[in-house]
């Protein structure tokens, strides 16, 4: 079976919230809201399919915004993807979900719907807006009844790190299908995640024990170890071993930037990663396949990583270059939460 190539597609900036850690408004809180028109959306699908045909992959869309359901041609797009048999996940807000909407999403082929929990009630609503926490929890069973996998994603920072274990318990109690967390990526106005490497490792240790206990008890929630520093943690614990037949210079895992992922913004701008300034083209002006071959090479120059290139886990980890970029302005800089000590 062919591998998938993932496109994170922001079809609109329109949103019901103005989250404090949103990348869209981090540079300009009053920026005009961008959105693609129907003709442009069809062009994007065709360009992405061409890219996948060239690379021998299958397209997979993570459709988001803003809140994608607010786009006037949202349902039209989903019908197009259904017609072309292209699978997709939605990443949005809970406010417009109900039984009828979720049933319709399922009929269009929606596999997963990703919601966010960025703290317990007070903290989450501070990040997003009042009532968002309760609304998010309420919509998990609605999605599940429609046959759509309910995914909960948390952005971890110094503001909410102490609440993550309680979030895990809450997600399990609500029987979410998948839970994962990733770290806050600093923007131009903030250069600190608020977490030391030691504090972040402590979080992974607590969560590992909690995940293991739930899994042994038959918990149905899948705990996705999304952050690549999980590889370092599991390596230290003896849970991950470097394969004896690993080929030198081959990349086996870690950050997907430069490997099997691209981001498309409502303006058509094509990014290597949404979490940093990494424009590599524009889907209305450029063939994605050409940009993938030519413009993306700098994100695949792995020996430029100042710390990771000296680490035995280079081919499997590399932390999060976006967090390094947000903190220091250097994509190849050291991940600020990486606790690995490199011997020169």
Secondary structure by P-SEA (a helix, b strand, c coil): cbbbbbbbccccccccccccccccccccccccbbbbcaaaaaaaaaaaaaaaaaacbbbbbbccccccccccaaaaaaaaaaaaccccccccccccccaaaaaaaaaacccbbbbbbcccaaaaaaacccaaaaaaaaaaaaaaaacbbbbbbbbbccccccaaaaaaaaaaaaccccccccccccccccccccccaaaaaaaaaaaaaaaaaaaaacccbbbbccccaaaaaaaaacccccccccccccccccccccccbbbbccccbbbccccccccccccccccaaaaaacccccccccccccccccccccccccccaaaaaaaccccccccccccccccc
